[in-house]
Amino acid sequence: MAYDERLADRIRGQLVDEAGVTEKRMFGGLAFLINGNMAVSASSQGGLLLRVDPAQTGQLAAEPHARPFVMRGREMDGWLRVDSDGLDSNAEFAQWVARGAAYARTLPPK
């Protein structure tokens, strides 16, 4: 399944004023990187894939429509999936994208 182009456009619009943003195909989706660090992605499985502070993974995964990102059967701290149902409102969508961008900004540039 390809990523949702409309979702990618929404992410693009949310990050328009963010410095250092680039786009790259990753994990079958379209990732948005800040200074070379992935912040958020329009996932090929639908919804968002985003990076967050690993210490906040459990707390954020408990929010509606969010869950830990699982790779090869293992939950990955610092990575979340947010289902499309949790992105319907602009406020919810903006909050998730902002979380990914905020964490990516804390990482050293690549």
N, C-alpha and C positions, 0 to 999 in steps of 0.2 A: 504494500500500500504506500502510495506517495504521501508526502506531507500536505497539509491543508494550506493552499496558497493564500486564502483569505486570512487565516490565522497568522501566517508569516507577514502579511501586510499590516495586520493589527500590531504585531510586535515591532515592525519597522517604524510605524507611526508613534509608538510609545517611546522608542529609543532615538527618535530623530534629533533631539538636542544633546544626546550623550556623546561625549568625545571618545575617540578611539574605537568606534564600533566597526566591526567587519562581519561579513556573512560567510559561512562555510558549510558545505554539506557534511554532516556527521551523523552517525548512528541511524542512517536512513532518512534523516530529517534535515531541516535547515537550521543551523545553529547561528546564534548571534553572540559574537565574542567582543569583550571589552579589553583592550590592550593585550589581545591574544589569549585571554582566558574566557572559556565558555560561560555565559551568563544564563541564557535561556534558548530553547530550541522549539520549533514547530515540529513535533514528533511525528514520525511515520506511522505510529500506532494511535494517533489522535491525541489531542490535548498538548500540554506543555511538558517538556523535560527541562528542569532547571537545577542550577547549583545554588546551594545555601550553606550557611555555616554548619559544619558537621555536628557541632554541639546542639544545634536546633532541629536536627532532622526529625527526631521523635515527636517533638512538640508540633512542628509544622505538618508532619504526616498525619496527625490526629485531626487536622482541620478537614471540613467536608470536601470531598472530591480529591483529596491529596493522599498519596501513598508513597512509600519509599520506592526508589528505582531499584529494580532487581536485575542483576547481570549474572548470567550463568548460575542461577539459583541462589545467589547471595545478595542480600540487601546492601546497598552502597550508602554509607554515611555521607552526607553532604549533597545528595542527589535526590530529587523528587520527581514524581509524575503527578500532573494535575489533569484530571479528566476534563473533557470539553464541557461537560455539564456545569463545571465550576467556573467557567469563563464567560458565561452569558452576560453578566452585568459588566459594564465598563469599569466599575470600581473594583470588583474582584479581579478582573483581568489585570488592571493597572497595578494592583497590589502585588500579585504574583510576579509580574515582570520586574517591578521595582525591587523585590527581594533578590531575584537573581542578579540584577545589575549591581545592587549594593554590595553583594558578596564578591562578585567578580572584581569590583573596584578595589577591594582590600588585598587582592593577590598581586604579587610582583609581576610587572609586564614581561611578556615573553618576546 
